[in-house]
Amino acid sequence: MDNLEALVIARRLRVPIGDASAGPHPGWGEVAARQLDAALLSVGFKCSAALLERLARLCGETVVDLGVRVLAAVRELVGDHVQHNAYFIDFPRNVPDTVEFWVALLRESLLDPVAATPVQPATLNLLDLPGYGRYQHSYADLMAAHAELIPLAGDRVTVLELGGSLESEARELYFSLAGSQVPLSAEDLAALRTLAAFCADEPDHIPVRENRAVVNEVRLAAGRPLLVDTVTDVLRLACGCSGGDVTLATPTRFRSFRRAERRALLQALDAVASPAKLGDVPRYREQWKRLGERLHPGEYSRFPRAAHVFEVARGVREVRGFDSRVEAALSAGRTGDAVALLAQAPGALLRRLDHLLRTATAPAAVLEAAEKAAAGASGRVLLSLREHLQNRLAPAAGRVFANRHGRAWTTPDARSPLEENILSRAAAILDEEITRRLPDPGELIIDPEMLDVALPLSGKAVAPGLGMLPRGSLSAVEGELLRFFVYWRQAERRTDYDLSALMLDASYGNAEHVSWTNYGNGFAEYSGDLTQASEGASEFIDIRLAQATRSIIIPQVNIYAGEAFNEAEEAFFGFMSRDAGQEGMPFEPRTVRMKSDLRGAGRVALPLVFLRGDDGAWRAKWLHLYLKGHAGFNQVEGNRVTASLLVRSIVERDHLRVRYLADLLAQKGSEGEHTTYIGLQAPADLPEGARVYTPSTLHELIPA
């Protein structure tokens, strides 16, 4: 239950209380509530008026117990659950010049015969010098060397709202995740699995198949009918039950299934394995073969169509899939035949619309087919295509491809531009259909800071955390000083992560950097390099924005050696913003604006980029990308070209943002008396029953 409570607090910023009874001494409850509010403020959170009032009516002991759990949840959300030490105890003051630092280490090593084993100069490894890469002081020493942070009005204050019972809050979060129109991140899928085991009911419609697989795990365990309509749904379920990947991106080692489970899986497979759907099997041929070894379909003669699936996987039965027929038509230049085939699958037709329009002799006929298909495609497909089309008037700086783990790469854009009249007609078709599906907004209230937040058309690459926004979002940067931070703790092997910053001018040239090979320049300082993290390690970079001589700043985390992000015991990145006059510890939780876990198989993380506009103001654009990098020894100098091209491709892309849906909602007009609010955080004075969309629930605004 504590895990559920922490999940609700972290994802919804709501404190579940429900029907907890008032204590015999209300005054003690009020004192405890005020103490909790003060403790929360020290890490950048506070109780709403309604939450504070409700806490004050509880028994004091109840408030204390609840407060301990709430404080633990928000401290982890902001990254304050660990101790953040810095290599240089005075950071950001007295950071030495890079060359002077290395000379001092060499001198110390050569003059102290006990400190190091004599080595030949030709084999000297600077990273093995005594004292390098390891803390030379305790966390207590660091605290003693720094004054307490001077609180300012600009410090972050995140309001925690009063929630209902834990059951009702968990159910609401469960319905939001299960019914999402966009794919979820790995963390959200894990949360959905936890919630599905707790909640008895489920949404009427679960559109994303990975979500459906997680819900089906609970149904299978309970002996309930499975929600499947394709053969791949059954494969996803088998992967999930085996602790594998329901997205099917990585192979699963299937466990042994009980007889009742085998019968249920084969029965579900038999019900959907029509000849038309067998064409999906070859895509995951090897995984089907491995699953067949566990399900023993030959023992269940009453499920003959299920057996056909495994015959196709083994090559005994031949099928010609839908995609192969479409590809054959396109390869032969028969675009009309391809359009006729794709008319059976509206989503597939719209995903190929760009190609069809470029190759068709009669684009008008393709647009006519697209107009018919629009009514049958999902809202996410419509919005994704709308964003794609508004970037097709001219060749892009580079085509960006990113997989579900955020691994990204670019290629030159060799496609011919689409004609403006064709694009305008296609956009109008999509706008009309999207508007038709949007709900009646009633009285529409929109926080201006939300307008430049990108629509979450996929959440797979975005790890949940504090202040997280979808890829392509723009947000204002407050304060005069930016401080990036990374924390990691290795699981088994010695692990060395390096926080770095690549800095470019407005034309993405004239590069310079700050990292372990260059501790500072005229406007940035590095806190020092740590090369192992058995007890945890933190690195920081300070950027004085007013003095910056570059307009583009790209923070990145390079894996120099050791465990990948998803192998480490813990790894996260974030940034703080302060005013120049603020002193304090290297890590101050109430100045943290963003914090999120690092994960994925990439060896170089690019969370976001900071951009200075023509007006001199700084803004952040969210990336959520990872470069493949090398197996080891990744450095910012080595990925400069790749990183700058990738970032430029994202920065110059015109992402579909909340502003787009806000304009459509305003044009739709209102016939209801309810209120719709879209903002970074809901204000306290909204009318009862208002529909509220914040970054954590923005996916609920994507039409079905």
Number of C-alpha atoms within 10 A of each C-alpha: 9 10 13 18 22 23 20 24 23 23 17 19 22 23 24 25 20 15 9 14 11 16 17 12 12 16 15 18 25 21 15 22 26 17 15 22 20 15 16 24 18 15 22 22 23 20 24 18 14 14 21 19 16 19 29 22 21 24 21 23 13 16 24 17 10 19 21 12 17 22 20 15 22 23 20 16 23 25 26 18 14 12 15 21 25 28 23 20 25 15 22 19 10 10 18 17 13 16 12 10 13 16 11 11 16 14 11 16 18 16 10 10 10 9 13 14 12 11 10 7 7 6 7 11 9 11 13 11 18 15 13 17 18 16 19 13 13 12 15 10 12 20 15 12 14 15 12 13 17 12 15 12 6 13 20 20 19 20 21 24 21 21 19 15 16 19 16 14 22 22 20 16 19 24 20 17 25 30 21 24 26 23 25 25 18 22 14 20 20 13 19 22 21 17 23 23 14 16 16 9 10 14 11 9 14 19 16 16 21 22 25 21 29 24 23 26 23 19 16 19 12 9 12 12 12 21 19 18 15 18 22 23 22 22 22 25 27 27 26 23 22 17 13 19 19 26 18 16 12 11 15 19 14 20 14 13 15 11 11 11 17 18 18 18 20 22 19 22 26 19 15 20 23 16 13 12 17 26 20 20 22 20 12 15 17 14 20 21 16 16 21 20 12 15 21 15 22 13 10 15 10 13 18 16 21 25 21 21 28 25 17 20 22 16 11 10 12 14 16 13 17 17 15 11 15 18 14 13 17 19 11 10 14 16 23 18 16 21 23 14 18 22 18 13 15 21 22 16 24 24 16 13 20 19 14 21 20 16 15 17 14 13 14 13 14 21 20 12 19 23 20 13 19 21 18 13 20 18 23 22 19 24 21 18 19 21 18 16 19 16 17 18 13 14 15 19 18 20 18 19 12 15 13 18 20 23 21 19 19 17 13 11 14 10 14 11 16 17 13 12 9 15 21 13 14 20 17 14 20 21 17 13 16 24 18 15 13 17 13 20 21 20 16 17 15 16 13 13 13 20 21 19 26 24 28 30 20 18 20 20 24 29 23 20 20 22 17 19 27 23 24 25 25 25 18 14 19 17 18 17 21 24 22 24 25 26 24 25 22 24 17 13 14 14 22 25 33 26 31 28 25 22 25 21 16 14 9 16 14 10 16 17 22 24 25 18 16 16 22 21 15 10 16 21 25 31 28 29 26 23 20 21 23 14 10 19 28 28 26 29 26 24 23 18 22 14 12 16 13 20 19 28 23 20 26 26 26 26 25 21 20 21 21 22 24 14 16 19 15 16 22 19 25 26 20 25 24 25 17 13 11 15 16 15 22 26 23 21 22 24 25 27 21 19 24 22 22 25 23 22 17 23 25 29 28 26 22 22 24 21 24 19 12 9 6 11 13 20 18 19 24 25 23 25 27 28 22 15 20 17 13 14 16 19 23 24 15 12 16 18 13 13 24 19 19 24 24 18 18 22 19 13 19 16 23 22 20 22 17 15 20 17 11 16 20 15 10 16 13 16 10 10 11 16 19 20 21 24 20 20 17 15 11 11 6 14 10 8 9 14 15 19 19 18 21 20 17 21 24 19 19 20 18 19
